[in-house]
Amino acid sequence: MDFAEAALRALTAADPQEKVAAAGEAARLAAGGELSAPEGWPSPPDRPARPAAPKLVSPGDVPRRRLGTPQGKIALLHALAHIEFNAIDLAFDMATRFALKMKTEGLDWAAFVQDWAAIGGEEARHFEAVDQRLNDLGSSYGDLPAHDGLWSAALSTSDDPLARLAIAPLVLEARGLDVTPTMIEKLTSLGDIASASVLSMIYREEVGHVAAGVRWFDALCERRGLIPSEAFRRLVSERFAGGLKPPFNRGARDRAGLAPDFYEGAAGLKGMSLAGSEGSAG
């Protein structure tokens, strides 16, 4: 089996344990250079396989996440598990859907694939860690409803790697950098050190995911003769209905290489610093 076969197995595995195992194998094969020419790769599915649960509902019908109650804490962790489960597929869809396009653009497609395969492997570990924490609290992934917003964003950017890079890592994952420190602080204040530690691990590694998005977005903009910040704001306006929401965690975004001229003023919003974020994720 080479990387493309393993990645397709991850995308078509509905069972969470099978998806996690396939993701780990695909990441290992990519890191070892087991990459056939992308011209012969099978096309990824428009929608990856999903388990029967969780039931997908509209965002307004997802359970509230009041961290002061056991049910609210489980709702938060379940929502995070759902994000990480989708993130596995987003990473391997990125790698397989756009490898040939990156090669056509004259970029190092193998390095692109290796970056996103490694990220997919990390997302699988994140999902496992959150699901284990749910198990510790007497729950598991699938026990609560979830929504399909992440994959809707993937469908809206399936035609262009620049659009996918703008919306997946530079909007959605960057938003995680903004909101996670506050969740870590709240969980810590409630004495749930175990959950806070899981979120801290995810937060640290997500900085690298956003950094990879910035690196490839900039490279593709350079190839196309575009100004990155202007291209990003245009793509957000065209492809992301929600717009960008402050406050922005400038410290984490700076570490990822996501400069303020990308997000300040985008969608008519002025950025605000996330006070106290620097010391809260450790």
N, C-alpha and C positions, 0 to 999 in steps of 0.2 A: 504494500500500500504506500502511495506517496501522499504528499500534503493535500492535493486537491481531492483525493478520495476520502481522506480522513475528515477534511473540512465539510464535505458534502454529507458525510455521516453525521457530523455534529448538527448540521442544519436540518437534517431529516429525522433526527431522533426526538421523539415526543417525550419519552420518559426522562425526568431530570437527571437521574443517575447515569443513564446512557449518554445523555448530552454532555454531561460533565466529563465522563471518561473519554468520549470522542474528542472533545475540545482539548484535553490534555495531550492526547496522542497527536492531534494535528499540530499543536504548538511545538511538541518535541520534534516532529518530522521537519517542520519549517526551520527550526533552529539548527537542525543538522544538515540543512541544504537539500532535503529530499523534495526538490521542486522540478517537476516536468515543465515543458514550455506551455505557457498559458493558452496558446492557440488551441490546444486539445482538451482544455478543461470543460467539464459539464457545467451548464448554467445553473446557478443557485436558484432555488425556488423563490417565487415572488413572496410567499409567506413560509417561514420555517415551521416545522412541526411543533405542535403544542399539546400538552397533556389535557385530559378532559377537564381537570380543575387546575387553576381557578377559573370560575365563570367570569367572562369578560362583560363589563357593564360600562355605562357612561361614567366619566370622571366624577360627576356629582353624586353617584351612587356608591362610591368607594367608602368604606368605613372611616370615620373620623379618627385622627391620630392624637388624642389627648394623652400626653405622656404621663400624666399624674395617675392614671388608672392602669391596671393590668391589661385590660382590653385595648386601651389606646396604645400601649407599648407594643403589644402583639400586632396591632394594625400598622404601626410604623415599620416594624421589622418585616412584616409581610409585604408591604409596599416596596421596601428596599430589596427584598428577595426577588420580587417581580422585575424590578429594574435591572438587577444583576443577571437574571435569567435571560431577559431580552438582550442585554449587553453582550452576552456570549454570541448570540446570533448576529448582532450588529457588527461585531468585530470580524467574524468569519465571512459574513456577506460582503463587508468592505474588501477583504482580502481577495475573495474569489470573483466578485462581480467586476472589480475595477483593475485587476492585475493587467489584463491585456490592454485596457485603455491607457494605463500608466506607461506601459511599454510603447504604445503607439505615440504617446506624448514625448517620448525620448527620455523618460526618467528611469531610475533603477527600480524596476518592477519587483525584483527579488527582495530587495531591502524593504520595499513597501509591504510586501506580503509577510516578511518575517516580523516586521513591527506589529502588524495587526494580528498575526497569529499569536505572538507573545501576549498581546493585550487580551485576546480571547481566552488564553489559558489563565491569565490573572482574573478575568471576570468569572471564570468557572470556579476558581478558588474563593472568590468573594461570595458567590452564591452559596457554596457549600458552608462557609462560615456563618452566614446569616441564617440559613436553614437549620444548621445545628443549634444556633441560639434560639430559634423558634421551638425546636424540639425540647430544649432545656426548659422552656416556659410552658410546655404542654401543648404546643401547636406544631404546624408544619406548613410548608408551601402548598397552596391549593385550598386551605381551609377557609379563606376569605375571598370575596370577589376582587377583581383588579380591572384595569382599563387597558386599552390598546393604543394609547397615544404614542408610545415610542415607535411601534412598528408603522403607524400612520406616517410618522416623520420619515421613516426609511422608504416607504413607498413613494413619497413625494419627491425623493431625491435619488431615485434608482437610475436616472438617465445620465448623471454627471458626477464624477468623483469630486469635483470642486464643491458642488452643492452639498453632497453628503458630508464632506469634511467640515464645511461651514456649520451645518445643522447638528450633526451627531456629536463630535467632540467639542466644537467651539461654542455651541449653544447649550446642548443638553448636559454634557459632562461638565462643562464649566459651571453650569448652574449648581451641580452637585458640590463643587468647591465653595460656592457661596453659602449654601444652606447647611452643610454637614457640621461645621464647627459649632453652631448653635445647638444642634441636636446632641453632639457629644457633650457639651457643657450641661445641657438639661439632664441627660442620662446620668452623668457623673454626680450632679447635685442630688439626684434621687437615689444614689447609692448603687446604681446598676453599672458597676465597673466592667462587667463582662461584655455587655452590649456596647458600651462606650469604646472598649478596646477593639471590638470588631469594626466599628465605624471609623476609628482612628487609622486602622490598617488600610481600609478601603480609601480613605481620604488621602493618605500618603501616596498610594499607588495611582490614584486618579490624576494627580498632578502630572505624572508621566504620560498618561493617556492623552491629556489635553496637549501636552508638549509635542507628542507625536502628530496630533492633528495640526498644530501650528506649523510644524516643520514641513509636512507634506502639502499643506495649503499654500504656504509661502513658495515652495518649489514649483508647484503647478501654476501659481500666479506668475512667477518669473518666466516660466516656459510660455505662457500665453500673453505676456506683456501687460499684465494687470497690476494695479496698485492693491496690495492685499487688503488693507483696511477698507478701501472703497468697494472692492469686490465682495467682502464679507457683509458690509451693510446692505448692499444691493440684494444679495442672496437671502439675508434675513427678511428683508421686506417682501421678496417674491415668494419665498418658500416656507416661512415660519409664521403662522397666523398669531401665535401668542405674543410675539415681540420679546424684548429683553426686559427683565425686571430687576431693578436694584433692590437691596444693596448688593454691591459687587465686592468680593473678597480680593482686593487688589494684590495683597501679598502673595496668595496662592496663584493668582493669574499671572503675576510677574514672574514667579518661579517657573511657570509653564511657558513663558515667552509670549503670553497673550497680552499685547500692549493695550493701554487704555484707549488709543485711537480706534481700536476695533469696536469697542462696546459703548464708550461714552458718547452720548448723542444718538446712538442707534435707535430706531423706532421712536425718535423724539424724546428719549429719556436721557437724563443726566445721571451719571454714575455717582454712587455714594460709597464711601469706605465701609467695610464691615469691621466695626471697632472690636478690638480684642481678638481677632482671628488668628494672629500670629502664634500665640502661645497656647491655643486651645486644642490643637489636634495631636499633641505629643503623646 
